[in-house]
Amino acid sequence: MKWTRGVSVLWIAVACLVGAVAGLIVGWGHLFPATTVFSTLFFGVLGILFIIDAKTMYLPDPWLIIAGALALLHPITIMATSDLVAGGFILLLAAVGASIGYCAFAITRILSNNQLGLGDVKLAAVLGGWLLPISWTALGLALVFAVAIGAVWVLAAVATGKKTASYGPAMVLGAILATGLS
């Protein structure tokens, strides 16, 4: 129950499949074959996080840990299978990206009087760890897309009578778009 927060298995399976297909599409043709494999797995997990957060406004830690592990294993796999130096540099970029994502969203959470959830802060670290190894542009684009999509998401929530809206789905969509465009 903690893993799904009451979201049906069908919704989770569909979200995982859609996320995995999106990951396969945006990861196809990258320099390292491991990127295609890991983007498929990574965005499959992000699809699950998307649907759970959209339905419950909660990002379960087990799924965040899996996504973080995939973001970390990506450069380690490149080190082991392709190029030790490039993989090491990508691992360093992943650590820096995760730190940037976490710090930026933790500061935002503090300044906004906890309007941003701690799950969103952890998701920002995971996404930063994935996006910065792709490029600085990917990290910046993801932020711009997440803000734009989040604004539309909030407007849709307000239009349907809700007083709050989850931000995780906007972050996930922003990351998918940024990965595909970088």
C-alpha angles and dihedrals in degrees: 000000000000091000095052103025089216096306110141120255090238092058091047093048093049092046091049092050093047090047092048093050090048089049092050091050096048094040096049115114099014118148095257120050089217088068092063092050095045095044089055092051094038096051091043088061090043088054088058091049089048095056096041092050093044091053102035107018088234132110109207115224096225091062092043089052091051091049090048091049091052091049088051096043092053096074092036089056090049088052091051099043110027122012127357095201096045091045091050091051091047089050089053090049090050091054092048092046092050090049093049092048094047096045095045094051094040089055090046090050091052095045093047094054092250094306087136114066125238088239088061089052091053091045089052089056091050093047092046089053090053100040105044094060087056093051145299086253090059091053092049094044091050090055093049092046092046092053093047094045091043091055091052090045091053092047090052091049092050091047090055092050101259120138096206138034133198117245099200096084091055090050092051093048090047091053093050092050093045092049091050095047096046 
